[in-house]
């Protein structure tokens, strides 16, 4: 059981640090970071001009930081108490992650459309 506890702690800590770094990078880069959002960078420049890139990158930065804090909390709880804490944190992260996945770029970025504001 100690091996599972250690594996959960390391997995949550590694992902938590990664997402915190991504969130910080998105905050520091500002609107330029929107190009790194999946699907947004592949849009033609005329399409990209339709969207609020500052809001897009700010929301993704907050999302990454939220995921990072959740996973770091799971790592800490796993190290202190039980491996189940890491599994719970990873399960919650999976739910939050899959709620954000969109296969259609129109649907993925519709709330950032400048014409709707």
Residue pairs with C-beta under 8 A, 6 or more apart in sequence:
1 83
4 83
5 78
5 79
5 82
5 83
5 86
7 83
7 86
8 74
8 75
8 78
8 83
8 85
8 86
8 87
8 90
9 75
9 78
9 79
9 86
10 75
11 75
11 86
11 90
12 71
12 72
12 74
12 75
12 78
12 86
12 89
12 90
13 71
13 72
13 75
15 67
15 68
15 71
15 93
16 67
16 68
16 69
16 70
16 71
16 72
16 74
16 75
17 68
17 72
18 68
19 64
19 65
19 67
19 68
19 71
20 64
20 65
20 68
20 69
20 72
21 68
22 64
22 68
23 60
23 61
23 62
23 63
23 64
23 65
23 66
23 67
23 68
24 61
24 65
25 33
25 61
26 33
26 36
26 57
26 58
26 60
26 61
26 64
27 58
27 61
27 65
29 57
30 54
30 57
31 53
31 54
31 56
31 57
32 53
32 57
33 57
33 60
33 61
34 40
34 41
34 48
34 51
34 53
34 56
34 57
34 60
35 41
37 56
37 57
37 60
39 102
39 105
39 108
39 109
40 48
40 51
40 56
40 105
40 109
43 105
50 113
50 114
50 115
51 109
51 112
51 113
51 114
52 112
52 113
52 114
52 117
53 112
55 112
56 109
56 112
59 112
63 100
66 96
67 93
67 96
67 97
70 89
70 92
70 93
70 96
71 89
71 90
71 93
73 89
74 85
74 86
74 88
74 89
74 90
74 93
75 86
75 89
77 85
77 86
77 89
78 84
78 85
78 86
78 89
102 108
110 116
